Amino acid sequence: MGPMQRLLMICTFLAFLTACTGGAPAATSVPAPTFLPLDAALGAPILSAPVGAYLLIDASGARLVAGLSFSGGATPAPADPPARQVWLDPGAIADDLVDRAQPAGNARYLAVAAAGVLEGPGAFGPDGAFGYRMRPQTITPLPWQETTVALLATTPATGQAVRVTGALIASQSEAVLVEALGPGGAPASQARQVKLRAPLRDAALLSRLTTAPGGAVRYGTVQVEGIWHDGVLVPMGMRKVEG
């Protein structure tokens, strides 16, 4: 073995030793937890992974919802009707979760990871208004991974809970999140992009974006909270980024 080969082996060993004894951790050293979007899990009596959802608490009680709109007023609005919401029996939520929920208008909300048994479709909650119920085993705050469009585009879509800011381009049937926009709302040259599950259900958010010539496409900068699942970003909540 020549001197250069021995030096390379020593450097490689030292780099490995440093990583194991307090050096900068590798980005892939701990696998990210994975989740199912709530609406993809509805009707499944046994879940293979915890669901990602918003815990919504208001005058109707506590339930899990697949998405919230934050653009229509002070109180966030569920993306789905009650028949697609998941009722939680009184006492199913720990007091510390209620305390951590964000007050907003006439409600409180918190992004959570929930594991348990889903029941439904049926009639649950007050007057049987809600279509599903969960008997939770655990409910914990959802651990968002802060990321970028560029990083997300190279990440396997296996159920990560992510928060990402980018330029949204949406029509009635398609939606993408891109790194940057060019003139007229088109993606900038060489800009990377990821698909969002479409059609988007947040009409209030879309109404605040810029309308492209012809009226079929809207665009603008948004922050998305969602689940990177099955090849697309499934949005749970979107907020317009001003400026």
N, C-alpha and C positions, 0 to 999 in steps of 0.2 A: 504494500500500500504506500503510495507516494505522500510527500508532505502536505500537498494541497488537499488530498482526500482525507487525511487525518484531521486537518484543520476544519474541514467542512463537517465531519462527524462530531468534533468537539463543540463547534458552534451550535449545531442542531441540538445536541444534548443539553447545553446550557440554556438554550431558548426554551426547551421543554421543562427543564428544572425551574426556571424563573416563573413560567406560567403556573406551575404547581405549588409555588411557595410564596405567592403574594404579588407576583407581577401583574400586569394588566390582563384581565380575564378575556378569553376568546369570546367573540360575540355569539358563537354557536355552542358554548359550553353547557348551557342549561336550556333544554327544549322549552318552547313557549307552550303554555297550556292551551287546549283547544276547546271550542264550544260549538253548539248547534244554534243557528238562528231560531228564535222561538217559533215563528210560523212554519219552519220546516219540520219542527218536532210535534206539532199539534196532532193529536190522534194516536201518538205512539205510546202505548202503555209502559214500555220499558225503554229508557233512554241510554244510548251508548256513551253519551258525553253530557255534561251539564249544558243547559241552555243559556244563551246570552239574551237579556231582555231588560226593559226598564221596569222597575217597581214603581207603580203609580198609586198614590194614596190621596183620596179626595172624599167628598161627602158620600159617595157610593161604596166606599170601602177600599180595600187593598187588592190589587191584582197585578199580574204581569202582562205587559203589552209588548208587541214586537217592535213598535216604533212610536216616536213622538214627534210632533211638529212644534218647533219653537218660534215660528215666524208669524203666527196668527193672532197673537195677543199675549197678555201676561201669563195666562194659564196654558201650559203645554197641552196639545190635543192629541189623543191616540190616533195612530194611523189606521187602525182597524175598528170596526163596529164591535159592540159588546159580545156578539156571537163568536168573535175570534179573540176574545180576551180571556185570561186565566185567573179565576177567582182564587183568593187565598183566604182560608178560614181565619177568623179572629184568633189571635194567639200564635199564629204560624210565623210571625215576624218578630225577631228580637228587638228589644227597645233600642239597642245601640244602632241598628239599621235605620229605624225611624228617625233617630236623632241625626244621623248622617244624611238623610234625604234632604235634597235642596228645596227650600220653599220657593214656590213660583205661583203667583196669583192665588187661586183657591185650591191649590194642590201641592204635593211634595213628590219629588221623584229621585230615583237613584238607579244607575246602571248596575245590574247584579248578574251574578252567575248562580243559577238555581238548579239543584239536582233533586229528583224525587219521582213520584209517579203521577203522570198526567191522566186525568179522566175526562171523557167526553168523546164526541160532542154530546151535550145534554143541557140541563138547565140548573145553574148553580148561582149562589149568592142571593141577594135580596130580590124577591119576586121571580127568581129563576132567570135573571136578566143576562147572565154570562154563560157562554157556551162551553167553557172548560173549567176544570179545577185541578190544582196541583196539591198533593200532599207532600210538602217539601221535606227532604232529609237535611239539606243545607241550603242556605241563601247567604251569599257573601258579596261584597262589592266586586264589580267586574274589573279585572286588572288590565286596563288599556295599555297597549303598546304604542308609544308615540313613534311614528314612522314618516316616511316620505313616499311620494308616488314612485320615485326611482327605486327605492328599496323594496316597496311592496310588489313592484312588477317582477322582481326576481325571487320572491318568497313563495314557496309552495302553498297553495290555497287549501289548508287543512283545518281551518276553523279558528284562526287567531282573532282576538278582539283588538281592533286597531283604532287609533285616532290619527287622521291624516288631513292635511290641508292641500288643496289643489284647485285647479280650474275645472269647473263642471261644465260640460256641454251635453244638453239633454233635448231629446225630441219626445214624441208620444210613445215611441217604441224602443228607443235606444238611449243610453247614457254612458259617458266615459268621464274619468277624472284624469286630467293631464297636468304635466309639470308647469306649463306656461301657455298663454294664448298669443296668437299673432293678430294681425289686422282682421277686423270683422268677426272675431270670435272663433277663428279657425285655430287648430293646434299650432304652436310655434314649430318651426323646422327642427327636427331631431328630438322633439319633446317626447318623453316616454309617457305611457298612459296605461290605465287599468279600466276594465269594464265594471260598471255598477249594474246591479240587477234592475231591470226596467220592466214595466213602466214605473217611474218614481211616483210615490203616493203623497208626497208633500207638496200639495198644490200651493199652499201659502208661501213656501220657500221659493218655488219656481216663479211665482208672480212678482217676486222682488228682483229677479235677475234681468239682465239685458236681453231684449228680443232681437234676434238676427233678422236681416232683411228677408221678407217673405213670411215671417211670423211663425214658422214651424219649429224653430230651434231657439232655445234660451241658453245663456251662458253667464258665468261669473265665478268669482272665487268663493269657495265654501270650505268649512271644516266638517268632516264626516266622521261620525262614530259608528262603527259597524263591525260585522263579522266577515273576514276574508275566507270565503267558503265555496268550494266546488267551482272554482274558476272565476268567481266574480266577487265584488265587494257588496255585501248585503247591508244597505244603510239602515241603522236604527234611528239616528238623529242627524240632521244637517243644519248648520247655521251659516248664514251669509257673512263673509268677512268683509268688513267695510274698508274703504280706502284703496 
